[in-house]
């Protein structure tokens, strides 16, 4: 296959029992002109054997083995370098792609000449009554709306967009490959910088000509306590601060508006305070909080963040009274000390 319509990039680490269903959901897609790039990131649970078995059965599967464990961001970059498709898609190794996702979204992208096509994700839990699909509040081209939301919540934003505030997922979308290659967009190394999906979405949406909605459920994302984004290491203070600094550099490069800078400050202040509240709730050790406060006080962007952020907007994202109290205390401490 020389030029497939879609390249699906899937890093594989220790996927467990869900990997087989994930691969079969991709191979069963209505669209057949695809390539599946499986990047084996040194799994230790036999996931590599599962991938190699399917690769022997279907020539559309391409397998590459990392020499060392790179983590998910750099593994996706390996896949981007190998990809030949008109569009790129990303899949997590324990998720399910619904049968019409890639065909319908590809057709819409070609019809609308869009750089990005957005489908609807369903979050699935062990307790299925918790499952929830996140539809878009608006049809058509929502490039600017999503870009602003993922940077951070703004003063006038309604809860219709709440799922997207500081939350940029990548696997419910198609991206025109030329957009990624021509603008040299890659994932950050999430061994050092967290929330790599957010940054990828922000960088691509800044330069896209059009991001069109396909407002139908297309992808099932598995939520478990072992998910990368659920791990404590994913929100380590050093990685969070590195994320904030990287995001600010993107905004400067793109000459972002005052509104986007305030959105950035709103999300950054929330991330900073989260660095304090998470270990406090997990370890019940106030000495940990003191160490984190000292660390954050020395960050070069702290003054800008707490000067530009809007406290009322921050509180809107605090759903419980205890969180509102904690956010209030730490917000004003970081703002004035």
C-alpha positions in Angstrom: 0.0 0.0 0.0 1.6 3.3 -1.2 -0.7 6.0 0.0 -3.5 4.9 2.3 -6.3 7.2 3.1 -5.6 7.0 6.9 -2.6 6.1 9.0 -3.7 5.0 12.5 -0.9 5.3 15.0 -1.1 3.2 18.2 1.7 3.0 20.8 1.5 -0.3 22.6 2.9 -0.8 26.1 1.3 -3.2 28.6 -2.2 -3.2 27.1 -3.5 -6.3 28.8 -6.6 -8.1 27.8 -8.1 -5.2 26.0 -5.5 -5.1 23.2 -7.1 -7.8 21.1 -10.5 -6.1 21.0 -8.8 -2.8 20.2 -7.0 -4.1 17.2 -10.0 -6.0 15.9 -12.1 -2.8 16.1 -9.6 -1.1 13.8 -9.3 -4.0 11.4 -13.2 -4.1 11.2 -13.5 -0.5 10.0 -15.8 0.1 7.1 -12.9 1.9 5.3 -10.3 -0.6 4.2 -7.6 1.6 2.7 -5.8 2.2 6.0 -2.5 1.4 7.6 -2.1 0.6 11.3 1.2 1.6 12.8 1.8 -0.3 16.0 4.7 1.2 18.0 5.9 -1.4 20.5 7.2 0.6 23.5 9.0 -2.3 25.2 6.0 -4.1 26.6 6.6 -6.7 29.3 3.2 -8.4 29.4 3.1 -10.2 26.0 1.4 -7.3 24.2 4.1 -7.5 21.5 3.2 -11.1 20.7 -0.5 -10.1 20.2 0.5 -7.4 17.8 2.9 -9.6 15.9 0.2 -12.3 15.5 -2.2 -9.8 14.0 0.5 -8.3 11.7 1.0 -11.8 10.3 -2.7 -12.0 9.5 -3.1 -8.6 8.0 -0.5 -6.7 5.9 -2.0 -3.3 6.8 -0.4 -3.6 10.2 3.1 -2.2 10.4 5.1 -2.9 13.5 8.1 -0.9 14.8 9.9 -1.7 18.1 11.4 1.0 20.2 14.9 0.2 21.4 14.0 1.6 24.8 10.8 2.7 26.5 9.9 6.2 25.2 6.5 6.7 26.7 3.4 7.6 24.7 4.4 11.0 23.3 7.7 10.1 21.6 6.2 6.7 20.5 3.5 8.6 18.6 6.2 10.7 17.0 7.8 7.4 15.7 4.5 6.6 14.1 4.1 10.1 12.6 7.5 9.7 10.9 6.4 6.4 9.4 2.9 7.4 8.3 1.9 7.7 4.6 -1.8 8.4 4.9 -3.7 11.5 3.8 -5.0 11.7 7.4 -3.6 10.7 10.7 -5.5 9.1 13.5 -4.4 8.1 17.0 -5.7 5.2 19.0 -4.9 4.2 22.6 -4.1 0.5 22.9 -7.1 -0.4 25.2 -9.9 1.6 23.4 -12.5 0.7 20.8 -13.0 2.4 17.5 -16.6 2.2 16.3 -17.0 0.7 12.8 -17.9 3.8 10.8 -15.5 6.3 12.4 -12.7 6.5 9.9 -14.9 6.2 6.8 -17.4 8.8 7.8 -14.9 11.2 9.1 -12.6 10.8 6.1 -15.5 11.5 3.7 -16.5 14.6 5.7 -12.9 15.9 5.7 -12.6 15.5 2.0 -16.0 17.0 1.4 -15.4 20.0 3.6 -11.6 20.4 2.7 -11.0 20.3 6.5 -7.6 19.9 8.2 -9.2 18.4 11.3 -12.4 16.4 11.8 -13.8 15.9 15.3 -16.0 13.0 16.4 -17.8 12.2 19.6 -16.0 10.2 22.3 -17.7 8.0 24.8 -16.0 7.5 28.2 -16.6 3.9 29.3 -16.1 2.6 32.9 -16.2 -0.8 34.6 -19.5 0.3 36.0 -21.3 0.9 32.7 -24.0 3.2 34.3 -21.2 5.8 34.4 -20.6 5.8 30.7 -21.0 9.1 29.0 -20.7 10.5 25.5 -19.5 14.1 24.9 -21.3 15.8 22.0 -20.4 19.2 20.7 -22.7 22.1 21.5 -22.2 23.5 18.0 -22.0 22.1 14.5 -19.8 23.1 11.6 -16.3 24.6 11.9 -15.4 25.0 15.6 -11.7 25.5 15.3 -11.7 28.7 17.3 -14.1 27.5 20.0 -12.0 24.3 20.7 -8.7 26.2 20.6 -9.9 28.7 23.2 -11.4 26.0 25.5 -8.4 23.7 25.5 -6.1 26.7 26.3 -8.4 27.4 29.3 -11.8 28.5 30.4 -12.8 32.1 29.7 -15.1 34.5 31.6 -18.1 34.2 29.4 -17.9 30.4 28.7 -20.9 28.3 29.6 -20.9 24.8 31.0 -22.0 23.5 27.6 -18.3 23.4 26.7 -17.1 22.2 30.1 -15.7 18.9 28.8 -13.3 20.8 26.6 -11.9 23.2 29.2 -8.1 22.6 29.4 -8.9 19.1 27.9 -7.6 18.2 24.5 -8.0 14.6 23.5 -6.6 13.4 20.2 -8.1 10.0 19.5 -11.6 11.2 18.5 -10.1 13.2 15.6 -8.6 12.9 12.2 -5.7 15.3 11.3 -4.6 16.0 7.7 -1.0 14.7 7.6 0.3 17.6 5.6 -0.8 19.9 8.4 1.4 18.0 10.9 4.4 17.7 8.6 4.4 21.1 7.0 4.2 22.8 10.4 6.6 20.4 12.1 4.2 19.6 14.9 5.1 16.7 17.2 4.2 15.4 20.6 6.3 16.6 23.5 8.2 14.0 25.6 5.9 13.3 28.4 8.7 12.0 30.5 9.4 15.7 31.0 6.3 17.6 30.0 2.8 16.5 30.9 -0.6 16.9 29.1 1.0 16.2 25.7 -2.5 15.8 24.1 -3.5 19.3 25.1 -0.3 20.8 23.5 -0.8 18.8 20.3 -4.4 19.9 20.0 -3.5 23.5 20.6 -0.6 23.6 18.1 -2.7 21.9 15.4 -5.8 24.0 15.9 -3.7 27.2 15.8 -2.6 26.4 12.2 -5.6 24.5 10.8 -7.7 26.1 8.1 -10.9 24.3 9.3 -11.9 21.9 12.1 -15.3 20.4 11.3 -17.6 18.5 13.6 -18.9 15.0 13.0 -21.4 15.0 15.9 -21.8 11.2 16.2 -20.3 8.8 18.6 -17.2 7.3 17.1 -14.8 6.2 19.8 -14.9 4.4 23.2 -12.2 5.5 25.6 -11.6 3.2 28.6 -11.2 4.8 32.0 -9.3 2.8 34.6 -7.2 3.7 37.6 -4.2 2.5 35.6 -4.6 5.0 32.8 -1.6 7.2 32.2 -3.5 10.4 32.8 -4.8 9.0 36.1 -1.4 8.4 37.5 0.2 10.6 40.2 3.4 10.8 38.2 1.6 12.4 35.2 0.8 15.4 37.4 4.2 15.8 39.1 4.9 19.5 39.7 8.0 19.6 37.5 6.1 18.2 34.5 3.1 20.5 35.1 5.3 23.6 35.3 7.1 22.5 32.1 3.7 22.2 30.4 2.7 25.7 31.5 6.0 27.1 30.1 5.7 25.2 26.9 2.1 26.4 26.4 3.0 30.0 27.0 5.8 29.7 24.4 3.2 28.5 21.8 1.0 31.5 22.6 3.9 33.9 22.2 4.8 32.3 18.9 1.2 32.6 17.6 0.8 36.2 18.9 -2.2 35.1 21.0 -4.9 37.6 21.8 -5.5 39.0 25.3 -8.4 36.6 25.7 -6.3 33.6 25.1 -3.6 34.8 27.5 -6.2 35.1 30.2 -7.5 31.7 29.4 -3.9 30.4 29.7 -3.6 32.2 33.1 -6.9 30.6 34.3 -5.8 27.1 33.4 -2.2 27.6 34.6 -3.4 28.9 38.0 -5.7 25.8 38.3 -2.8 23.5 37.4 -0.5 25.2 40.0 -3.1 24.9 42.7 -3.7 21.2 41.7 0.0 20.6 42.3 -0.8 21.5 46.0 -4.2 20.0 46.6 -3.5 16.5 45.0 -0.6 15.5 47.3 -2.4 17.1 50.2 -5.5 15.0 49.7 -3.4 11.9 48.8 -0.8 12.0 51.6 -2.5 14.2 54.3 1.0 15.7 54.8 1.2 19.5 55.1 5.0 19.4 54.8 4.6 18.2 51.2 2.4 21.3 50.6 5.0 23.6 51.9 7.6 22.1 49.6 5.3 22.5 46.6 4.5 26.1 47.5 8.2 27.0 47.7 8.7 25.3 44.3 5.9 27.2 42.7 6.8 30.6 44.2 10.1 30.5 42.3 8.6 29.9 38.9 9.2 32.8 36.5 5.6 32.8 35.1 3.9 32.8 38.5 3.4 36.6 38.7 2.0 36.8 35.2 -0.3 33.8 35.8 -1.9 35.2 39.0 -2.0 38.7 37.7 -3.9 37.7 34.5 -6.1 35.0 35.8 -9.8 35.5 36.9 -10.6 34.1 40.3 -14.4 33.9 39.6 -13.8 31.7 36.5 -11.4 29.5 38.5 -14.1 28.9 41.2 -16.6 27.8 38.5 -14.5 24.7 37.9 -14.3 23.8 41.6 -17.4 21.6 42.1 -17.2 21.0 45.8 -17.1 23.3 48.8 -13.8 21.8 50.1 -12.2 22.5 46.7 -13.6 26.0 46.6 -12.1 26.7 50.0 -8.7 25.1 49.1 -8.5 27.0 45.8 -9.4 30.3 47.5 -6.7 29.9 50.1 -3.9 28.8 47.7 -4.9 31.2 44.9 -4.5 34.3 47.1 -1.4 32.9 48.8 0.3 32.5 45.4 -1.1 35.7 44.1 0.3 37.9 46.9 3.4 36.0 48.2 
